[in-house]
Each structure stands twice: as C-alpha cells, then as structure tokens.
C-alpha cells in the first residue's frame, strides 16, 4: 500500500478532528507532535471514499509489523505498525485521549473512516506505529 498525498495542518473544533475536505489531502493534527518527535503522538487523518478516490481508502490493509514511511522536507522517517484497530465511533471517542496522548514516546497514529453502510461510515480504522 502506498499513500502519496499532500499533508496540511488541521485543528480540533473543540470536540472533533475532521480531515481536510479534499479526499486526496491528509491532515496532520497541529496540536500534536510532529512526525519523528521523540515524545508525543503525530496524528494524521484522511478520507476514505466508498466509491474510491480517498487518500486513505486502503488503510485497513495495513498489517501489524508493516513498515510505514513518512517523507518530509527533512528526509524519510520510518515507523512499524504496532496495532491496527477498527473502532466504532463511540469507542473511538472514549479512547481518544489515550490514542492522541502527547505523554507517550514518539509515535504515529493514522485514522480514517470505515464500514460504509450506504449513508455514512460506522467506524474508524486506527493504525498506531512506533519508530522503526
């Protein structure tokens, strides 16, 4: 799986973090760590589109142990997928503080929607990765 997409900073609206409107653009949570940081969660989110065309359409295909590379202007940062979870919206909300914590060793968390039911997405794919 390869995702090549521009990344823009995004912020919460107080209770939620929405990806950029453009499904081909990823959002990095500006309230969190940057990729490669020694401490904190670098959170990146993007859209899945049920008919295809979302930058994170295939995120659920990531497997534990897979290498994830993030390329920045400073170089490439390598991570290893430590967990891949599908969480319903309520569970994600309950675990948000833990998932997006800045009080942890540096890590990358990728989030997108999952389980299209014809009207909306019922859950989220959450990939947590640690430096490789």
N, CA, C and O atoms as a GROMACS GRO file, in nm:
protein
  528
    1UNK      N    1   0.084  -0.117   0.000
    1UNK     CA    2   0.000   0.000   0.000
    1UNK      C    3   0.089   0.123   0.000
    1UNK      O    4   0.185   0.130   0.076
    2UNK      N    5   0.059   0.218  -0.082
    2UNK     CA    6   0.133   0.342  -0.084
    2UNK      C    7   0.038   0.460  -0.088
    2UNK      O    8  -0.054   0.465  -0.170
    3UNK      N    9   0.061   0.554   0.000
    3UNK     CA   10  -0.019   0.676   0.001
    3UNK      C   11   0.076   0.790  -0.031
    3UNK      O   12   0.173   0.813   0.041
    4UNK      N   13   0.048   0.860  -0.138
    4UNK     CA   14   0.122   0.980  -0.170
    4UNK      C   15   0.021   1.092  -0.176
    4UNK      O   16  -0.060   1.100  -0.268
    5UNK      N   17   0.026   1.179  -0.075
    5UNK     CA   18  -0.073   1.286  -0.066
    5UNK      C   19  -0.011   1.404   0.009
    5UNK      O   20   0.071   1.385   0.098
    6UNK      N   21  -0.052   1.523  -0.028
    6UNK     CA   22  -0.006   1.639   0.049
    6UNK      C   23  -0.067   1.634   0.189
    6UNK      O   24  -0.175   1.579   0.209
    7UNK      N   25   0.005   1.691   0.284
    7UNK     CA   26  -0.040   1.695   0.422
    7UNK      C   27  -0.049   1.841   0.465
    7UNK      O   28   0.044   1.919   0.446
    8UNK      N   29  -0.163   1.877   0.524
    8UNK     CA   30  -0.184   2.014   0.572
    8UNK      C   31  -0.216   2.009   0.722
    8UNK      O   32  -0.272   1.911   0.770
    9UNK      N   33  -0.180   2.115   0.795
    9UNK     CA   34  -0.214   2.118   0.938
    9UNK      C   35  -0.364   2.136   0.957
    9UNK      O   36  -0.429   2.211   0.883
   10UNK      N   37  -0.419   2.068   1.057
   10UNK     CA   38  -0.560   2.082   1.093
   10UNK      C   39  -0.569   2.094   1.244
   10UNK      O   40  -0.476   2.057   1.316
   11UNK      N   41  -0.681   2.147   1.293
   11UNK     CA   42  -0.702   2.164   1.436
   11UNK      C   43  -0.838   2.109   1.475
   11UNK      O   44  -0.924   2.089   1.389
   12UNK      N   45  -0.857   2.086   1.604
   12UNK     CA   46  -0.987   2.040   1.651
   12UNK      C   47  -1.082   2.158   1.658
   12UNK      O   48  -1.040   2.274   1.666
   13UNK      N   49  -1.210   2.127   1.654
   13UNK     CA   50  -1.311   2.232   1.674
   13UNK      C   51  -1.360   2.229   1.818
   13UNK      O   52  -1.468   2.281   1.849
   14UNK      N   53  -1.282   2.169   1.905
   14UNK     CA   54  -1.319   2.156   2.045
   14UNK      C   55  -1.354   2.014   2.083
   14UNK      O   56  -1.317   1.967   2.190
   15UNK      N   57  -1.425   1.945   1.995
   15UNK     CA   58  -1.465   1.808   2.027
   15UNK      C   59  -1.430   1.707   1.919
   15UNK      O   60  -1.429   1.587   1.945
   16UNK      N   61  -1.402   1.753   1.799
   16UNK     CA   62  -1.372   1.658   1.692
   16UNK      C   63  -1.260   1.711   1.604
   16UNK      O   64  -1.230   1.830   1.601
   17UNK      N   65  -1.200   1.617   1.533
   17UNK     CA   66  -1.092   1.650   1.440
   17UNK      C   67  -1.134   1.598   1.304
   17UNK      O   68  -1.136   1.477   1.281
   18UNK      N   69  -1.167   1.687   1.215
   18UNK     CA   70  -1.213   1.648   1.082
   18UNK      C   71  -1.100   1.658   0.981
   18UNK      O   72  -1.023   1.755   0.983
   19UNK      N   73  -1.089   1.559   0.892
   19UNK     CA   74  -0.986   1.567   0.788
   19UNK      C   75  -1.017   1.680   0.691
   19UNK      O   76  -1.128   1.732   0.690
   20UNK      N   77  -0.919   1.718   0.609
   20UNK     CA   78  -0.944   1.820   0.508
   20UNK      C   79  -1.059   1.780   0.416
   20UNK      O   80  -1.084   1.661   0.396
   21UNK      N   81  -1.129   1.877   0.360
   21UNK     CA   82  -1.242   1.849   0.270
   21UNK      C   83  -1.199   1.770   0.147
   21UNK      O   84  -1.273   1.683   0.101
   22UNK      N   85  -1.082   1.799   0.094
   22UNK     CA   86  -1.033   1.730  -0.026
   22UNK      C   87  -0.993   1.588   0.012
   22UNK      O   88  -0.904   1.570   0.094
   23UNK      N   89  -1.057   1.485  -0.047
   23UNK     CA   90  -1.027   1.347  -0.009
   23UNK      C   91  -0.886   1.301  -0.048
   23UNK      O   92  -0.842   1.194  -0.005
   24UNK      N   93  -0.816   1.380  -0.129
   24UNK     CA   94  -0.680   1.345  -0.169
   24UNK      C   95  -0.574   1.413  -0.083
   24UNK      O   96  -0.454   1.401  -0.110
   25UNK      N   97  -0.617   1.485   0.021
   25UNK     CA   98  -0.526   1.558   0.109
   25UNK      C   99  -0.538   1.500   0.250
   25UNK      O  100  -0.648   1.474   0.298
   26UNK      N  101  -0.424   1.482   0.315
   26UNK     CA  102  -0.422   1.434   0.453
   26UNK      C  103  -0.409   1.552   0.548
   26UNK      O  104  -0.355   1.657   0.513
   27UNK      N  105  -0.459   1.533   0.670
   27UNK     CA  106  -0.448   1.636   0.772
   27UNK      C  107  -0.361   1.589   0.887
   27UNK      O  108  -0.380   1.480   0.940
   28UNK      N  109  -0.266   1.673   0.927
   28UNK     CA  110  -0.182   1.647   1.044
   28UNK      C  111  -0.235   1.735   1.156
   28UNK      O  112  -0.249   1.856   1.138
   29UNK      N  113  -0.263   1.676   1.271
   29UNK     CA  114  -0.315   1.749   1.386
   29UNK      C  115  -0.207   1.840   1.442
   29UNK      O  116  -0.109   1.792   1.499
   30UNK      N  117  -0.224   1.971   1.425
   30UNK     CA  118  -0.123   2.068   1.466
   30UNK      C  119  -0.110   2.078   1.618
   30UNK      O  120  -0.014   2.137   1.667
   31UNK      N  121  -0.205   2.023   1.693
   31UNK     CA  122  -0.196   2.022   1.839
   31UNK      C  123  -0.112   1.907   1.892
   31UNK      O  124  -0.091   1.896   2.013
   32UNK      N  125  -0.065   1.822   1.804
   32UNK     CA  126   0.013   1.705   1.845
   32UNK      C  127   0.158   1.718   1.804
   32UNK      O  128   0.203   1.824   1.759
   33UNK      N  129   0.230   1.610   1.822
   33UNK     CA  130   0.372   1.606   1.786
   33UNK      C  131   0.389   1.605   1.634
   33UNK      O  132   0.297   1.572   1.560
   34UNK      N  133   0.507   1.642   1.592
   34UNK     CA  134   0.542   1.627   1.451
   34UNK      C  135   0.597   1.487   1.430
   34UNK      O  136   0.644   1.423   1.524
   35UNK      N  137   0.590   1.438   1.307
   35UNK     CA  138   0.649   1.308   1.278
   35UNK      C  139   0.797   1.313   1.312
   35UNK      O  140   0.864   1.412   1.287
   36UNK      N  141   0.846   1.205   1.370
   36UNK     CA  142   0.986   1.197   1.408
   36UNK      C  143   1.016   1.249   1.548
   36UNK      O  144   1.129   1.237   1.595
   37UNK      N  145   0.916   1.308   1.615
   37UNK     CA  146   0.938   1.360   1.750
   37UNK      C  147   0.968   1.245   1.846
   37UNK      O  148   0.917   1.134   1.829
   38UNK      N  149   1.050   1.272   1.947
   38UNK     CA  150   1.084   1.170   2.045
   38UNK      C  151   0.970   1.143   2.143
   38UNK      O  152   0.963   1.036   2.203
   39UNK      N  153   0.881   1.241   2.159
   39UNK     CA  154   0.768   1.223   2.250
   39UNK      C  155   0.641   1.275   2.184
   39UNK      O  156   0.644   1.373   2.109
   40UNK      N  157   0.531   1.208   2.213
   40UNK     CA  158   0.400   1.253   2.167
   40UNK      C  159   0.351   1.180   2.043
   40UNK      O  160   0.426   1.109   1.976
   41UNK      N  161   0.224   1.201   2.017
   41UNK     CA  162   0.157   1.137   1.904
   41UNK      C  163   0.149   1.232   1.786
   41UNK      O  164   0.096   1.342   1.798
   42UNK      N  165   0.202   1.189   1.673
   42UNK     CA  166   0.182   1.260   1.547
   42UNK      C  167   0.058   1.196   1.484
   42UNK      O  168   0.062   1.080   1.443
   43UNK      N  169  -0.049   1.270   1.476
   43UNK     CA  170  -0.177   1.218   1.428
   43UNK      C  171  -0.203   1.268   1.287
   43UNK      O  172  -0.201   1.388   1.260
   44UNK      N  173  -0.228   1.174   1.196
   44UNK     CA  174  -0.260   1.208   1.057
   44UNK      C  175  -0.393   1.142   1.023
   44UNK      O  176  -0.413   1.024   1.049
   45UNK      N  177  -0.483   1.221   0.966
   45UNK     CA  178  -0.615   1.170   0.929
   45UNK      C  179  -0.645   1.205   0.784
   45UNK      O  180  -0.594   1.303   0.731
   46UNK      N  181  -0.728   1.125   0.723
   46UNK     CA  182  -0.767   1.149   0.584
   46UNK      C  183  -0.893   1.074   0.552
   46UNK      O  184  -0.941   0.992   0.632
   47UNK      N  185  -0.946   1.101   0.436
   47UNK     CA  186  -1.074   1.042   0.396
   47UNK      C  187  -1.058   0.905   0.331
   47UNK      O  188  -0.959   0.875   0.264
   48UNK      N  189  -1.160   0.824   0.353
   48UNK     CA  190  -1.189   0.706   0.275
   48UNK      C  191  -1.314   0.742   0.195
   48UNK      O  192  -1.407   0.801   0.250
   49UNK      N  193  -1.317   0.707   0.069
   49UNK     CA  194  -1.435   0.734  -0.014
   49UNK      C  195  -1.491   0.599  -0.057
   49UNK      O  196  -1.420   0.517  -0.115
   50UNK      N  197  -1.619   0.576  -0.028
   50UNK     CA  198  -1.678   0.444  -0.054
   50UNK      C  199  -1.665   0.401  -0.199
   50UNK      O  200  -1.656   0.281  -0.226
   51UNK      N  201  -1.664   0.494  -0.293
   51UNK     CA  202  -1.651   0.460  -0.435
   51UNK      C  203  -1.506   0.468  -0.483
   51UNK      O  204  -1.479   0.450  -0.602
   52UNK      N  205  -1.413   0.496  -0.391
   52UNK     CA  206  -1.273   0.508  -0.427
   52UNK      C  207  -1.233   0.654  -0.443
   52UNK      O  208  -1.318   0.740  -0.465
   53UNK      N  209  -1.105   0.680  -0.434
   53UNK     CA  210  -1.055   0.815  -0.454
   53UNK      C  211  -1.012   0.887  -0.328
   53UNK      O  212  -0.967   1.002  -0.334
   54UNK      N  213  -1.026   0.822  -0.212
   54UNK     CA  214  -0.979   0.883  -0.088
   54UNK      C  215  -0.834   0.845  -0.063
   54UNK      O  216  -0.792   0.734  -0.094
   55UNK      N  217  -0.757   0.937  -0.008
   55UNK     CA  218  -0.615   0.911   0.016
   55UNK      C  219  -0.592   0.791   0.107
   55UNK      O  220  -0.490   0.723   0.095
   56UNK      N  221  -0.686   0.764   0.198
   56UNK     CA  222  -0.669   0.654   0.292
   56UNK      C  223  -0.764   0.538   0.265
   56UNK      O  224  -0.800   0.464   0.358
   57UNK      N  225  -0.807   0.521   0.142
   57UNK     CA  226  -0.901   0.414   0.107
   57UNK      C  227  -0.854   0.276   0.153
   57UNK      O  228  -0.936   0.192   0.190
   58UNK      N  229  -0.724   0.251   0.151
   58UNK     CA  230  -0.672   0.117   0.179
   58UNK      C  231  -0.604   0.106   0.315
   58UNK      O  232  -0.528   0.012   0.338
   59UNK      N  233  -0.631   0.199   0.406
   59UNK     CA  234  -0.563   0.195   0.536
   59UNK      C  235  -0.588   0.064   0.610
   59UNK      O  236  -0.501   0.016   0.682
   60UNK      N  237  -0.707   0.007   0.593
   60UNK     CA  238  -0.738  -0.118   0.664
   60UNK      C  239  -0.652  -0.235   0.618
   60UNK      O  240  -0.651  -0.340   0.682
   61UNK      N  241  -0.580  -0.219   0.507
   61UNK     CA  242  -0.492  -0.325   0.456
   61UNK      C  243  -0.357  -0.330   0.528
   61UNK      O  244  -0.283  -0.427   0.512
   62UNK      N  245  -0.326  -0.227   0.605
   62UNK     CA  246  -0.200  -0.227   0.680
   62UNK      C  247  -0.205  -0.340   0.782
   62UNK      O  248  -0.308  -0.362   0.846
   63UNK      N  249  -0.096  -0.411   0.797
   63UNK     CA  250  -0.086  -0.522   0.892
   63UNK      C  251   0.017  -0.489   1.000
   63UNK      O  252   0.111  -0.414   0.976
   64UNK      N  253  -0.003  -0.546   1.117
   64UNK     CA  254   0.093  -0.528   1.226
   64UNK      C  255   0.231  -0.572   1.176
   64UNK      O  256   0.245  -0.678   1.114
   65UNK      N  257   0.331  -0.490   1.203
   65UNK     CA  258   0.468  -0.518   1.159
   65UNK      C  259   0.505  -0.450   1.028
   65UNK      O  260   0.622  -0.444   0.993
   66UNK      N  261   0.406  -0.399   0.955
   66UNK     CA  262   0.434  -0.334   0.827
   66UNK      C  263   0.515  -0.206   0.848
   66UNK      O  264   0.498  -0.136   0.947
   67UNK      N  265   0.604  -0.179   0.753
   67UNK     CA  266   0.680  -0.055   0.757
   67UNK      C  267   0.595   0.058   0.700
   67UNK      O  268   0.528   0.043   0.598
   68UNK      N  269   0.599   0.171   0.769
   68UNK     CA  270   0.530   0.293   0.724
   68UNK      C  271   0.637   0.400   0.712
   68UNK      O  272   0.708   0.428   0.809
   69UNK      N  273   0.649   0.459   0.594
   69UNK     CA  274   0.747   0.564   0.571
   69UNK      C  275   0.676   0.697   0.552
   69UNK      O  276   0.581   0.708   0.475
   70UNK      N  277   0.726   0.798   0.623
   70UNK     CA  278   0.674   0.934   0.610
   70UNK      C  279   0.787   1.018   0.555
   70UNK      O  280   0.894   1.026   0.615
   71UNK      N  281   0.764   1.081   0.441
   71UNK     CA  282   0.867   1.164   0.379
   71UNK      C  283   0.834   1.310   0.402
   71UNK      O  284   0.724   1.356   0.372
   72UNK      N  285   0.931   1.382   0.457
   72UNK     CA  286   0.917   1.525   0.482
   72UNK      C  287   1.031   1.597   0.411
   72UNK      O  288   1.116   1.534   0.348
   73UNK      N  289   1.032   1.728   0.422
   73UNK     CA  290   1.140   1.807   0.362
   73UNK      C  291   1.274   1.772   0.428
   73UNK      O  292   1.380   1.792   0.367
   74UNK      N  293   1.270   1.720   0.551
   74UNK     CA  294   1.392   1.685   0.622
   74UNK      C  295   1.440   1.543   0.595
   74UNK      O  296   1.550   1.506   0.636
   75UNK      N  297   1.360   1.462   0.527
   75UNK     CA  298   1.400   1.325   0.498
   75UNK      C  299   1.287   1.227   0.524
   75UNK      O  300   1.172   1.266   0.540
   76UNK      N  301   1.321   1.099   0.528
   76UNK     CA  302   1.222   0.994   0.546
   76UNK      C  303   1.230   0.940   0.689
   76UNK      O  304   1.338   0.912   0.740
   77UNK      N  305   1.114   0.927   0.752
   77UNK     CA  306   1.102   0.873   0.887
   77UNK      C  307   1.033   0.738   0.874
   77UNK      O  308   0.930   0.726   0.809
   78UNK      N  309   1.091   0.637   0.936
   78UNK     CA  310   1.036   0.501   0.926
   78UNK      C  311   0.968   0.462   1.057
   78UNK      O  312   1.020   0.484   1.166
   79UNK      N  313   0.850   0.404   1.041
   79UNK     CA  314   0.772   0.352   1.153
   79UNK      C  315   0.738   0.206   1.125
   79UNK      O  316   0.747   0.159   1.012
   80UNK      N  317   0.698   0.136   1.231
   80UNK     CA  318   0.649  -0.001   1.220
   80UNK      C  319   0.510  -0.006   1.281
   80UNK      O  320   0.491   0.037   1.395
   81UNK      N  321   0.414  -0.058   1.207
   81UNK     CA  322   0.276  -0.067   1.257
   81UNK      C  323   0.272  -0.158   1.379
   81UNK      O  324   0.311  -0.274   1.372
   82UNK      N  325   0.226  -0.104   1.489
   82UNK     CA  326   0.219  -0.179   1.614
   82UNK      C  327   0.078  -0.234   1.639
   82UNK      O  328   0.062  -0.340   1.699
   83UNK      N  329  -0.023  -0.161   1.592
   83UNK     CA  330  -0.161  -0.210   1.605
   83UNK      C  331  -0.246  -0.154   1.493
   83UNK      O  332  -0.222  -0.044   1.443
   84UNK      N  333  -0.345  -0.233   1.453
   84UNK     CA  334  -0.445  -0.191   1.355
   84UNK      C  335  -0.579  -0.227   1.416
   84UNK      O  336  -0.609  -0.344   1.440
   85UNK      N  337  -0.661  -0.125   1.441
   85UNK     CA  338  -0.789  -0.146   1.506
   85UNK      C  339  -0.901  -0.088   1.422
   85UNK      O  340  -0.882   0.011   1.352
   86UNK      N  341  -1.017  -0.150   1.429
   86UNK     CA  342  -1.139  -0.091   1.375
   86UNK      C  343  -1.226  -0.062   1.497
   86UNK      O  344  -1.267  -0.153   1.569
   87UNK      N  345  -1.253   0.067   1.519
   87UNK     CA  346  -1.327   0.111   1.637
   87UNK      C  347  -1.456   0.179   1.594
   87UNK      O  348  -1.456   0.263   1.505
   88UNK      N  349  -1.567   0.143   1.660
   88UNK     CA  350  -1.690   0.216   1.631
   88UNK      C  351  -1.674   0.358   1.685
   88UNK      O  352  -1.584   0.385   1.765
   89UNK      N  353  -1.761   0.448   1.642
   89UNK     CA  354  -1.748   0.590   1.675
   89UNK      C  355  -1.746   0.614   1.826
   89UNK      O  356  -1.668   0.696   1.874
   90UNK      N  357  -1.831   0.544   1.901
   90UNK     CA  358  -1.836   0.562   2.046
   90UNK      C  359  -1.706   0.517   2.112
   90UNK      O  360  -1.655   0.585   2.202
   91UNK      N  361  -1.652   0.404   2.069
   91UNK     CA  362  -1.527   0.354   2.126
   91UNK      C  363  -1.412   0.449   2.094
   91UNK      O  364  -1.328   0.476   2.179
   92UNK      N  365  -1.408   0.499   1.971
   92UNK     CA  366  -1.304   0.595   1.934
   92UNK      C  367  -1.312   0.718   2.024
   92UNK      O  368  -1.210   0.766   2.072
   93UNK      N  369  -1.432   0.768   2.046
   93UNK     CA  370  -1.449   0.886   2.132
   93UNK      C  371  -1.400   0.857   2.274
   93UNK      O  372  -1.334   0.941   2.336
   94UNK      N  373  -1.431   0.738   2.327
   94UNK     CA  374  -1.388   0.702   2.463
   94UNK      C  375  -1.237   0.685   2.472
   94UNK      O  376  -1.178   0.713   2.576
   95UNK      N  377  -1.174   0.640   2.364
   95UNK     CA  378  -1.030   0.615   2.365
   95UNK      C  379  -0.947   0.731   2.309
   95UNK      O  380  -0.824   0.721   2.302
   96UNK      N  381  -1.012   0.839   2.270
   96UNK     CA  382  -0.942   0.949   2.203
   96UNK      C  383  -0.828   1.005   2.287
   96UNK      O  384  -0.719   1.028   2.235
   97UNK      N  385  -0.852   1.027   2.415
   97UNK     CA  386  -0.747   1.085   2.498
   97UNK      C  387  -0.623   0.996   2.502
   97UNK      O  388  -0.511   1.045   2.496
   98UNK      N  389  -0.643   0.866   2.510
   98UNK     CA  390  -0.532   0.770   2.511
   98UNK      C  391  -0.465   0.762   2.373
   98UNK      O  392  -0.342   0.765   2.363
   99UNK      N  393  -0.545   0.754   2.268
   99UNK     CA  394  -0.490   0.740   2.133
   99UNK      C  395  -0.410   0.861   2.089
   99UNK      O  396  -0.309   0.848   2.020
  100UNK      N  397  -0.454   0.979   2.129
  100UNK     CA  398  -0.392   1.102   2.082
  100UNK      C  399  -0.301   1.166   2.188
  100UNK      O  400  -0.265   1.283   2.176
  101UNK      N  401  -0.265   1.089   2.290
  101UNK     CA  402  -0.185   1.139   2.402
  101UNK      C  403  -0.050   1.195   2.356
  101UNK      O  404   0.013   1.143   2.264
  102UNK      N  405  -0.010   1.301   2.423
  102UNK     CA  406   0.123   1.357   2.400
  102UNK      C  407   0.220   1.314   2.509
  102UNK      O  408   0.336   1.353   2.509
  103UNK      N  409   0.172   1.232   2.603
  103UNK     CA  410   0.252   1.185   2.716
  103UNK      C  411   0.307   1.045   2.690
  103UNK      O  412   0.323   0.967   2.784
  104UNK      N  413   0.335   1.013   2.566
  104UNK     CA  414   0.387   0.882   2.527
  104UNK      C  415   0.514   0.902   2.446
  104UNK      O  416   0.542   1.012   2.398
  105UNK      N  417   0.591   0.795   2.432
  105UNK     CA  418   0.708   0.801   2.343
  105UNK      C  419   0.659   0.831   2.202
  105UNK      O  420   0.546   0.797   2.166
  106UNK      N  421   0.743   0.894   2.121
  106UNK     CA  422   0.705   0.933   1.986
  106UNK      C  423   0.642   0.820   1.906
  106UNK      O  424   0.693   0.708   1.904
  107UNK      N  425   0.532   0.850   1.842
  107UNK     CA  426   0.461   0.751   1.760
  107UNK      C  427   0.377   0.823   1.656
  107UNK      O  428   0.360   0.944   1.659
  108UNK      N  429   0.327   0.744   1.562
  108UNK     CA  430   0.241   0.792   1.455
  108UNK      C  431   0.107   0.721   1.467
  108UNK      O  432   0.103   0.599   1.482
  109UNK      N  433  -0.002   0.797   1.460
  109UNK     CA  434  -0.136   0.738   1.458
  109UNK      C  435  -0.205   0.786   1.331
  109UNK      O  436  -0.214   0.906   1.305
  110UNK      N  437  -0.255   0.691   1.252
  110UNK     CA  438  -0.328   0.720   1.128
  110UNK      C  439  -0.474   0.682   1.150
  110UNK      O  440  -0.503   0.576   1.203
  111UNK      N  441  -0.566   0.771   1.108
  111UNK     CA  442  -0.709   0.747   1.131
  111UNK      C  443  -0.787   0.779   1.004
  111UNK      O  444  -0.763   0.880   0.939
  112UNK      N  445  -0.880   0.689   0.971
  112UNK     CA  446  -0.975   0.715   0.862
  112UNK      C  447  -1.106   0.644   0.894
  112UNK      O  448  -1.115   0.566   0.988
  113UNK      N  449  -1.207   0.673   0.814
  113UNK     CA  450  -1.339   0.611   0.833
  113UNK      C  451  -1.342   0.471   0.772
  113UNK      O  452  -1.259   0.436   0.688
  114UNK      N  453  -1.440   0.391   0.815
  114UNK     CA  454  -1.454   0.253   0.771
  114UNK      C  455  -1.601   0.212   0.785
  114UNK      O  456  -1.678   0.279   0.854
  115UNK      N  457  -1.638   0.105   0.720
  115UNK     CA  458  -1.771   0.044   0.733
  115UNK      C  459  -1.883   0.132   0.678
  115UNK      O  460  -1.976   0.169   0.750
  116UNK      N  461  -1.874   0.164   0.550
  116UNK     CA  462  -1.979   0.240   0.481
  116UNK      C  463  -2.108   0.158   0.480
  116UNK      O  464  -2.107   0.042   0.439
  117UNK      N  465  -2.216   0.217   0.525
  117UNK     CA  466  -2.344   0.144   0.529
  117UNK      C  467  -2.444   0.195   0.426
  117UNK      O  468  -2.563   0.162   0.432
  118UNK      N  469  -2.397   0.275   0.331
  118UNK     CA  470  -2.485   0.331   0.230
  118UNK      C  471  -2.527   0.473   0.260
  118UNK      O  472  -2.577   0.544   0.173
  119UNK      N  473  -2.508   0.515   0.385
  119UNK     CA  474  -2.545   0.650   0.426
  119UNK      C  475  -2.431   0.723   0.497
  119UNK      O  476  -2.422   0.846   0.493
  120UNK      N  477  -2.345   0.647   0.561
  120UNK     CA  478  -2.235   0.706   0.637
  120UNK      C  479  -2.141   0.596   0.683
  120UNK      O  480  -2.166   0.477   0.662
  121UNK      N  481  -2.033   0.638   0.747
  121UNK     CA  482  -1.935   0.544   0.799
  121UNK      C  483  -1.964   0.515   0.945
  121UNK      O  484  -1.988   0.606   1.024
  122UNK      N  485  -1.962   0.387   0.981
  122UNK     CA  486  -1.998   0.346   1.117
  122UNK      C  487  -1.879   0.333   1.210
  122UNK      O  488  -1.897   0.327   1.332
  123UNK      N  489  -1.758   0.329   1.157
  123UNK     CA  490  -1.641   0.308   1.243
  123UNK      C  491  -1.518   0.374   1.182
  123UNK      O  492  -1.524   0.437   1.076
  124UNK      N  493  -1.406   0.358   1.251
  124UNK     CA  494  -1.280   0.414   1.205
  124UNK      C  495  -1.170   0.309   1.212
  124UNK      O  496  -1.168   0.225   1.301
  125UNK      N  497  -1.079   0.314   1.115
  125UNK     CA  498  -0.956   0.236   1.120
  125UNK      C  499  -0.852   0.324   1.189
  125UNK      O  500  -0.835   0.440   1.153
  126UNK      N  501  -0.784   0.267   1.287
  126UNK     CA  502  -0.680   0.339   1.360
  126UNK      C  503  -0.553   0.254   1.356
  126UNK      O  504  -0.550   0.143   1.409
  127UNK      N  505  -0.449   0.307   1.294
  127UNK     CA  506  -0.319   0.240   1.289
  127UNK      C  507  -0.224   0.316   1.380
  127UNK      O  508  -0.205   0.437   1.365
  128UNK      N  509  -0.165   0.245   1.474
  128UNK     CA  510  -0.066   0.304   1.564
  128UNK      C  511   0.070   0.246   1.526
  128UNK      O  512   0.086   0.124   1.514
  129UNK      N  513   0.168   0.335   1.506
  129UNK     CA  514   0.300   0.291   1.461
  129UNK      C  515   0.408   0.355   1.549
  129UNK      O  516   0.393   0.467   1.596
  130UNK      N  517   0.515   0.281   1.569
  130UNK     CA  518   0.628   0.327   1.650
  130UNK      C  519   0.751   0.340   1.560
  130UNK      O  520   0.757   0.277   1.455
  131UNK      N  521   0.849   0.420   1.603
  131UNK     CA  522   0.969   0.433   1.520
  131UNK      C  523   1.032   0.298   1.493
  131UNK      O  524   1.041   0.212   1.581
  132UNK      N  525   1.076   0.279   1.370
  132UNK     CA  526   1.138   0.151   1.330
  132UNK      C  527   1.286   0.151   1.364
  132UNK      O  528   1.355   0.053   1.338
   0.00000   0.00000   0.00000
